[in-house]
């Protein structure tokens, strides 16, 4: 996130807001990020705790678990 906050995010073609999209597939999949579009794709997890576990795993695994496209 830029020093100025989320409102200052820049995308591939200028100012672009942060977005969260539904990722279709298994709830066992990790979230994926598209950094050039400021987009996070989240599978539909069965409960909040599962979401938190998968997000933390993706963050800690960095380049192995988080797909950057």
C-alpha positions as CSV (number, residue, x, y, z in Angstrom):
1,X,0.0,0.0,0.0
2,X,1.4,3.4,-0.9
3,X,2.3,5.9,1.9
4,X,-0.8,7.9,1.0
5,X,-3.0,4.8,1.6
6,X,-5.3,2.8,-0.6
7,X,-6.7,5.9,-2.4
8,X,-3.3,6.4,-4.0
9,X,-3.0,2.9,-5.5
10,X,-1.8,2.8,-9.1
11,X,-2.7,0.1,-11.6
12,X,-1.4,-0.8,-15.0
13,X,-3.2,2.2,-16.6
14,X,-3.3,4.7,-13.8
15,X,-5.3,5.1,-10.6
16,X,-7.0,1.8,-9.8
17,X,-8.9,0.8,-6.6
18,X,-8.2,-2.3,-4.7
19,X,-10.6,-5.1,-5.5
20,X,-11.6,-8.5,-4.1
21,X,-13.0,-11.0,-6.5
22,X,-14.6,-14.5,-6.0
23,X,-12.3,-17.2,-7.3
24,X,-14.1,-20.3,-8.4
25,X,-12.8,-23.7,-7.4
26,X,-12.0,-25.7,-4.3
27,X,-11.9,-24.0,-0.9
28,X,-8.6,-25.8,-0.4
29,X,-7.0,-23.4,-3.0
30,X,-5.0,-20.4,-1.7
31,X,-5.9,-16.9,-2.6
32,X,-4.2,-15.3,-5.6
33,X,-3.2,-11.8,-6.3
34,X,-2.9,-9.7,-9.5
35,X,-0.6,-6.9,-8.4
36,X,-0.9,-5.0,-11.7
37,X,-4.6,-4.8,-11.2
38,X,-4.7,-4.4,-7.4
39,X,-6.9,-7.5,-7.2
40,X,-7.2,-10.3,-4.7
41,X,-9.0,-13.5,-5.8
42,X,-10.5,-15.4,-2.9
43,X,-12.1,-18.8,-3.1
44,X,-15.4,-19.2,-1.2
45,X,-14.2,-20.6,2.2
46,X,-16.7,-22.4,4.5
47,X,-15.9,-20.1,7.5
48,X,-13.9,-17.1,8.6
49,X,-11.3,-19.1,10.4
50,X,-10.5,-21.1,7.1
51,X,-10.2,-17.8,5.2
52,X,-7.8,-16.5,7.8
53,X,-5.7,-19.7,7.8
54,X,-5.4,-19.7,4.0
55,X,-4.6,-16.0,3.8
56,X,-1.8,-16.4,6.4
57,X,-0.4,-19.4,4.7
58,X,-0.4,-17.6,1.3
59,X,1.4,-14.6,2.9
60,X,4.0,-16.7,4.7
61,X,4.7,-18.9,1.7
62,X,5.1,-15.8,-0.5
63,X,6.2,-16.9,-4.0
64,X,5.3,-20.6,-3.6
65,X,1.7,-20.2,-2.4
66,X,0.6,-16.8,-3.7
67,X,0.0,-16.7,-7.4
68,X,1.0,-13.4,-8.9
69,X,-0.4,-12.7,-12.3
